[in-house]
Amino acid sequence: MRRLLIILLLVIIGQVSFSQQLPLYSQYLYNKFLINPAVAGSDGYTSINLTAREQWVGISGAPQTYSLSIQGRVLKRSYIIKTSKNNKKVFRPATDGRIGLGASIFSNTSGLVQRNGFQVSYAYHMWVQSTTQLSMGLSFTGYYFRINQDLINMEDPSDPLLYENLRRGIFIPDAAAGIYLLNRYYSVGFSADQLFGAVAKIGNSVYSNYSVSRTYYLFGSYSFESGKSIEWRPSLLVKMSEQFRPQADIGLNFIYNESFWTGLTYRTSGAIIANVGLKYNHMHIGYAFDFTLNEIQKITYGTHEINVAWKFGDSARRFRWLDRY
């Protein structure tokens, strides 16, 4: 039994070292801030998002992810008098309304491995055309990485596989950066996560090869309007690590009156994702179900993800941020 547990622990550490460590959400299209810091405040809303994801329900130790985020934009709240080049007095906003801020806390458990941490983000928005916005963002992340020894029973408590720092938890700082292009019809973004590659070393020879690979995200979507209330939105997300293991999500969503949406996504790693959601006043509620296309589906009840968001700052126009910023 002890040998089996050791093998299991080594497999988990190996997965952390050589695979994409971060979870991939199924409803990223409705909360891109989770994968790109440049999204903070880009649409002019102040948004609060709560996401809960449980993967492979029915299997003990399967991945679970929970996150709470808030992001918004620094508004043009007041005006000041400035002197122009021709010595005329003109009104100018005291703030340009170009700064977006965001923060999140998260908890991710996968087998014996636990990651609990936070992220703070800064974004800067500018116009490249009259209706197209370019955003750039940076974020700092800090999380505690630990092995949950309560789930295992080693004959030798001092076994090097349960290095004391891993039992208590190790704080690991990291960073992410991204760019985001947005207008009325399309959005395109690119981001890089885990830029530092876990600069905090565990400090034990057993884990001398421990490292965290950078993860890259490229996503895009385009909106086709059919009448005043119907919209079709194809989307693509490509996720890739430094080991060049790309994974793509190819989806199509149907949106009615900006208040109801549903869609299907194919994930190249072997899954079909169905999602549905609705808007009621300031609240947006979304649900996604992942059906795995491999053998593990026979012993699991699938993957479930719920996203609840509150968005404030609405106005009569469809693209509120054009008026407000």
N, C-alpha and C positions, 0 to 999 in steps of 0.2 A: 504493500500500500504506500509506504513511504517513497519507494522508487517511482511509483506512478505520479505521486504529487510533485516530486522533483521534476519529472519530465514535463508535467503540466505547467509548472512555473517557468521552466526554461522556454517552453513554447510561447508563453505569453510575453516574456521579456524579448524573445526573438521577434515577435510581431511588433512590439513597440519600437525595436531598433530598425527594422527593415520594411515596415509598411506604413501606410498613411494612418497616423494616429488619431486624427481628428474625425469626428462623426460627420457623415454627409446627410444633411436634412432633406426631406422630401418636398417641403413647401418653401424652399429658398426663394422662389419667384415672388412670394408675398412678404418676405423679410430678408432681403439681400444683405442687410447690415450684418447678418450672422457670418457672412463669408467675405465681406469687403468693407473696410472702414470708410472708404470714400462715399458710401451711401448715406452716411449720417447727415440728416437735414436736407438731403438733395431734393425731396419732393415738397418741401415747405411745411410738412406736418410735424407735430410733436407726437411721437409714437411710443407706446409702451407695449412690448411683446412678451408673452409668456408661452414657451414651447416645451412640450413633454413628448419624448420619443422613447418607446420601448421596442427593442428589436428582438425578433425570434421569440415571441411570447410563448411560454411553456417550457423553455429550456433554462435550467438553472445556471446563473452566471452570465446570461446573455447581456449584451450592451444596453445600457440605459442612459439617457441624456436628458437633462433639464436645464433650461436657461431662462433668465429674465433680463430683458434689455430695455433701455430707454434711449432715444435719440431725437434730436431736433435741430432747429436752426436759430441763430442769434438774429433777432428781428430788427428792422428799422423802426425803432420805437420813438425817436425824437429827431428833430432837425436843428441845425445850427446855421448861422449866417457866415458865408465865406466870401472872400474877394476874388473875382476871376481875373484873368490876365489883362482884360481891358478895364480893370478897376471898377467893375460893376458888382453890386452886392447881390448875391444869389443864395437861395436856400439849398443846403445839402444835407443828406441824412447823416446823423451823428455816427451811425454804424452803417457799413455797406451792405449788411445782410448777407454776407458771403461765407460766414463761418458756421460750420456744423459741429455739434458735439454729441458724443454718445458714450454709454457705459453699459456693461453687462456683467452678470455673475452666472456661473455655470457649474454643473456637477455632471461628471461622466464616469460611469462604472462599467468595466468590462472584465468579467472573471474576477481575478484577485486584484486587478489594477484599478486604482481610484485616482481621479483628477478633479480637484475642486479649485476654482479660481475666479479671476475677474479680468475685465478688459476695459480700458478707457481709450476713446478715439477722438481724433481731431480731423476735420475735413475742411477744405477750402473750395468754394464754388465760383466759377466764372462763366461768362457767356462767350462762346466762340462764334455764334451766329445769333440772330435775333430770337430764335426759338430753340436753340441747342445749348445745353449746359455741360461744361466739363468740370468734373470734380476730382480732387486728389486727397487722399487720406492716409493717416498713419495711426497706428494703435500700439499700445503697450499692454502686454498680457503677463500676468503672474499666476501661477497655480502650484498647488501642493500635489506632489506625486508620491503615492505610497502603495505598499502591498498590504492588503487586509489579512493579517495573520490569524484573525478569529475564524477564518474559513478553512484553515488547515491545521493539522496537528503533527508537528515534527517530533521525532524521537529525541533529537538533540536541539534544544531551543537556541543554542549558539551556532547552529549551522550557518555557514557563510551565505547561503542562498537567502537567508532572512537577515541580511545585514541590518544592524540596528537603525541606521538612518532611514531605511525603507519602511521600517515599522512605524516610526514616528512621523514620517513624511518629509519630503525634501522640497523646498521652495525653488521653483525654476522660473526665471524671467524670460520673456520672449517678446517678439514684436511682429507686426504685420504692416503691409503697405498695399495701396490699391489706387486705381484710377477708374472713373465711371463716366460714361457719356450718355446723356439723356435728352430726349425731346418728346414731342407729342406722340410719335409713332413707334419709336424704338428705344432700346437701352442696350448698352454694351459695357461690360466691365472686365477688368483683369486685376487679380490680387495675388499676393504671395504671403503665405503664413509660415510661422515658425522660422523666422529669418535668422535667429541666433543659433538655432540647432541645439538648444538646451545647454547653455554655457555653464550651468551649475553641474559639476560632476558628482557622481554618487560617491566616489572615493573608496571603492573596494575593487580588488583585482578580479573578482568574479564578474563584475560589470564593466570591465575596462573597455569593452567595445560598445557600450551604450551610447546611442546617438539618436537624435530626432531629425528626420528628413524634412526639408522644406516641402510645402505643399502649395501648388499653384491652381488657381481657379480662373477659367475663362467662360463667361456666360453672355448670352444675348437673347433678346426677344423682340418680336415685331407685332404690332397690332393692326389687324385688318377690320375696319368698321363696316358693318352690314346694316344699313339703316341707322336710326338714331339711338337704338338701345342695344344692339347686338354687336359683339366684338369677338373675333377669333384671334388667339395669340399663340403662335408657335414659339417654342423656346429651345435653347440648347445650353447645357452646362458641361464643360469638360474639366475634370479634376485629375491632376497628375502630380506624382512625387518625383524626387530627384532620381529615383531608380527607373524612371520612364515607364510607369505603370498607369497608362491613361484609363479613365473611366468616364463615360459620357451618359448624360441624361437627355433624351430627345422627347419633347412633349408637345402637346397641343391642348390649349384651354379654351373653353367657351365661357363668355362673360355676358350676363344680361343686366342691363341698366346699372352697371357698376355695383350691383347689390347681391348678385348670385353668380357663382362660378363653379365649374366642374371641368375635369380633364383627365387625360391619361398620359403617362410617361413611360418610356422604355429605358431601362438602365442596362448598359452593355455588360455589366458584371453578372447579369442574370436576374432581372426582376421587372415586374409590371407594377406601376404605381397608379392608383386611382385616388383622386382628390375631389373634395366638394367643400363649398364654403358659402357663407352669406354675411351680409352687412345689416346691422340694425342700429340706427342712430350712429354713435361713435364707435360701436363695437363691431369687430370683424372676427368671425369664428371659422376656422378651417380644420378639416380632418383629412388625413391621408392613410391609405392602407397599401403596404408593400406586399405583393405576392411573389415569393422567391421561386425562380424557375430551376431549382436544383434539388438534390435529394433531401436537404434539410427541411424543406417544406412539409415532408411527410410526418415530421415529429414536432412541428411548431404550429402555432396559430397565426403566423404572419407577423408583420411589423406594423405598429400603430403609432401615429403621430398626431398630436393635437396642438393647434396654434390659436391663441386668443390674443387679439390686439385691440388697443384703444387708440384712436387717432383723432387729434384735435387740430383745429386751424382751417376748417372747411370754409368755403365761400360759394357763391352762386356759379362761378365759372368752373369748367371741367379741370383746367390746369391752374389751380389756385396759386402756385408758386410763381407764375408769370406776373400776376398782379401784385403779389406781396413783396417780390424781391426785384 
